[in-house]
């Protein structure tokens, strides 16, 4: 039997659960992280991935806008916020946001992804104006904006509760929430790396409020810093429990930690080995999450191609102007954009079928004027 040869005695009990559709438990999660048989873990994850999505691999045409890098949270893992010897401070006006959007009006973008630092002096109206600006330039676009940490700040300056704040933002154009801000559920890591930011309980409360007002949401897990295997498993289990409760999460993106320019610069850089394992374990543990994403900007296109056989069914999007983490293609060169053609070729080269999606994973039909030249 092929499965027995690939998995061995160690992983066959998990194979029996996976093929029977039985939910994995904490002990299974720890084993999946600790076993040296990464190929076996990927084999198991691919069973689930193909059960849900077959050969389909999703991508989206999107644009990222980071509206400010001023932040009062001072997280040790962050290289984005303005500080002495680091990035220069900036805050975009709504008009500047419009200008950035107009730069790509020739691209049929379906999603604008907006996040920023926690700027204590921005008024509530600023966030409403930001959303209005996006919808003015791109009336039909889906706005995915504001992590739970930002929502807490926005609610504070608005003088409202989470639900009322989210309703007001939704009325102004907000369509869904991204998943950042939590990093990982562990309270130990919260106190060590980002004590000024909200913890897991408050993040979950914002998620529940988003579900109640009808906003979908994405989730993330930041790995590769000081977390333990047990804390990774705990994070996935708590997300799974929250999804059982709310049902509003669309996808999980495991995010590899890049130490460059942070207070944790002494730590090792992420490896493709760890990227693939976290994607695979996430797919296996999160049986109630429809999609698992490999974010090519952090994982690299090459690792993302392999990840499509290790549980991932989504490669994210064309991106444009992502400022939080960069991939160096060569010394001094920043590569943050893949064209639609490049996305398609990347997926085809990996042996999967490319499907353009919108933010809710509805298929976007090909446009008559667009042709795909397959060169792989």
Residue pairs with C-beta under 8 A, 6 or more apart in sequence:
3 12
3 15
3 43
4 12
6 39
6 40
6 43
7 14
7 15
7 37
7 40
7 43
7 44
8 37
8 40
10 31
10 35
10 37
10 40
11 31
11 35
11 37
11 40
11 41
11 44
14 24
14 28
14 31
14 32
14 44
14 284
15 44
16 22
17 23
17 24
17 28
18 24
18 44
18 47
18 48
18 284
19 47
23 287
24 32
24 284
24 285
24 287
26 233
26 234
26 237
28 284
28 285
29 232
29 233
29 236
29 237
29 281
29 284
29 285
30 229
30 230
30 233
32 41
32 44
32 277
32 280
32 281
32 284
32 285
33 229
33 232
33 233
33 277
33 281
34 229
35 41
38 273
38 276
38 277
38 280
41 277
41 280
41 281
41 284
41 310
42 276
42 280
42 309
42 310
42 311
44 280
44 284
45 279
45 280
45 281
45 283
45 284
45 310
45 311
46 309
46 310
46 311
48 283
48 284
48 287
48 311
49 283
49 292
49 311
49 312
49 313
52 290
52 313
53 291
53 313
54 353
55 351
55 352
55 353
56 313
56 352
56 353
56 355
57 308
57 312
57 313
57 314
57 315
57 347
57 350
57 352
57 353
57 354
57 355
58 291
58 313
58 314
58 315
58 355
58 356
58 357
58 361
59 314
59 315
59 316
59 317
59 318
59 340
59 343
59 344
59 347
59 354
59 355
59 356
59 357
60 110
60 111
60 316
60 317
60 318
60 356
60 357
60 358
60 359
61 107
61 108
61 109
61 110
61 111
61 317
61 318
61 340
61 356
61 364
62 109
62 110
62 111
62 112
62 113
62 316
62 317
62 318
62 319
62 320
63 100
63 101
63 104
63 107
63 109
63 111
63 112
63 113
63 318
63 319
63 320
63 321
64 112
64 113
64 114
64 115
64 319
64 320
64 321
64 322
64 323
65 92
65 97
65 100
65 101
65 112
65 113
65 114
65 321
66 80
66 114
66 115
66 116
66 321
66 322
66 323
66 324
67 91
67 92
67 97
67 114
67 115
67 116
67 130
68 90
68 91
68 92
68 116
68 117
68 119
68 122
69 80
69 81
69 82
69 87
69 89
69 90
69 116
69 117
69 323
70 81
70 82
70 89
70 90
70 91
70 117
70 119
71 78
71 80
71 81
71 82
71 116
71 117
71 118
71 119
72 117
72 118
72 119
72 120
72 196
73 81
73 117
73 118
73 149
73 194
73 196
73 197
74 81
74 196
75 81
75 193
75 194
75 196
75 197
76 192
76 193
76 194
76 262
76 263
76 264
77 183
77 193
77 194
77 222
77 225
77 257
77 259
77 262
77 263
77 264
78 262
79 86
79 87
79 258
79 260
79 261
79 262
79 325
80 87
80 117
80 323
80 324
81 87
81 117
82 88
82 89
82 90
82 117
86 261
91 119
91 122
92 100
94 126
94 129
94 130
94 132
94 133
95 133
97 130
97 133
97 134
98 133
98 136
98 137
100 321
101 112
101 133
101 134
101 137
101 138
102 137
104 320
105 137
105 138
107 318
107 320
108 367
109 138
109 141
109 318
109 320
110 141
110 142
110 358
110 359
110 364
111 141
111 142
111 143
111 144
111 317
111 358
111 359
112 134
112 138
112 141
112 142
112 143
112 144
112 145
113 144
113 145
113 178
114 130
114 134
114 143
114 144
114 145
114 146
115 145
115 146
115 147
115 150
115 178
115 180
115 324
116 150
118 149
118 150
118 153
118 197
119 153
120 153
122 157
123 157
124 154
124 157
124 158
124 159
127 146
127 154
127 169
127 172
128 168
128 169
128 172
130 145
131 143
131 145
131 169
131 172
131 173
131 174
132 172
132 173
134 141
134 143
134 173
135 141
135 143
135 173
142 175
142 176
142 358
142 359
142 360
143 173
143 174
143 175
143 176
144 175
144 176
144 177
144 178
144 218
144 359
145 169
145 174
145 177
145 178
146 154
146 169
146 174
146 177
146 178
147 177
147 178
147 179
147 180
147 181
148 177
148 181
148 182
148 198
148 202
148 203
148 206
148 207
149 180
149 181
149 197
149 198
149 203
150 181
151 162
151 165
151 166
151 177
151 206
151 210
152 162
152 198
152 202
152 206
154 165
154 169
155 161
155 162
155 164
155 165
158 164
158 165
158 168
160 168
161 209
162 205
162 206
162 209
163 209
163 212
163 213
166 174
166 209
166 210
166 213
166 215
167 213
170 213
170 214
170 215
174 215
175 215
175 216
175 359
176 215
176 216
176 217
176 218
176 250
176 359
177 206
177 207
177 210
177 215
177 216
177 217
177 218
178 217
178 218
178 220
179 217
179 218
179 219
179 220
179 249
179 252
179 253
180 220
180 255
181 197
181 198
181 203
182 200
182 203
182 219
182 220
183 189
183 190
183 193
183 194
183 220
183 221
183 222
184 221
184 222
184 223
184 227
184 231
184 232
184 235
185 200
185 231
185 234
185 235
185 238
185 239
186 200
186 227
186 231
186 234
186 235
187 199
187 200
188 231
189 225
189 226
189 227
189 231
190 197
190 199
190 200
192 226
193 225
193 226
193 264
198 206
200 238
204 238
204 242
207 217
207 242
207 246
207 248
207 249
208 242
208 245
208 246
210 216
210 217
210 248
211 217
211 246
211 247
211 248
215 248
216 248
216 249
216 250
216 359
216 360
217 248
217 249
217 250
218 249
218 250
218 251
218 252
218 253
219 239
219 249
219 251
219 252
219 253
219 289
220 252
220 253
220 254
220 255
221 232
221 235
221 236
221 239
221 252
221 253
221 254
221 255
221 278
221 282
222 255
222 257
223 232
223 254
223 255
223 256
223 257
223 274
223 278
224 256
224 257
224 267
224 268
224 270
224 274
225 257
225 259
225 264
225 267
226 264
226 267
232 278
232 281
233 285
236 281
236 282
236 285
236 286
237 285
239 249
239 252
239 286
239 289
240 285
240 286
240 287
240 288
240 289
242 249
243 249
243 286
243 288
243 289
244 288
247 288
249 289
250 289
250 290
250 291
250 359
250 360
250 361
251 289
251 290
251 291
251 292
251 293
251 314
251 361
252 282
252 286
252 289
252 291
252 292
252 293
253 292
253 293
253 294
253 295
253 316
254 275
254 278
254 279
254 282
254 292
254 294
255 295
255 298
256 270
256 274
256 275
256 278
256 298
256 299
257 264
257 267
257 270
258 269
258 270
258 298
258 325
259 265
259 266
259 267
259 268
259 269
260 269
270 298
272 299
272 300
272 302
272 303
272 306
275 294
275 299
275 303
275 307
276 303
276 306
276 307
276 310
279 292
279 294
279 307
279 310
279 311
279 312
280 310
280 311
282 289
282 292
282 311
283 292
283 310
283 311
283 312
284 311
286 292
290 361
291 313
291 314
291 361
292 311
292 312
292 313
292 314
293 312
293 313
293 314
293 315
293 316
294 303
294 304
294 307
294 308
294 312
294 314
294 315
294 316
295 304
295 316
296 304
296 315
296 316
296 338
296 346
297 316
297 319
297 322
297 325
297 326
297 327
297 336
298 325
298 327
299 307
300 327
301 338
301 346
304 312
304 315
304 346
305 346
305 347
305 349
305 350
306 350
308 315
308 347
308 350
308 351
308 352
309 350
309 351
314 357
315 343
315 346
315 347
317 343
318 337
318 338
318 339
318 340
318 343
319 336
319 337
319 338
320 336
320 337
321 336
322 336
326 334
326 336
327 334
327 335
327 336
328 334
329 335
338 346
340 356
340 370
341 372
341 373
343 354
344 354
344 372
344 374
345 374
345 375
345 376
347 353
347 354
348 354
348 374
348 376
349 376
355 363
356 363
356 364
356 366
357 363
357 364
358 364
366 372
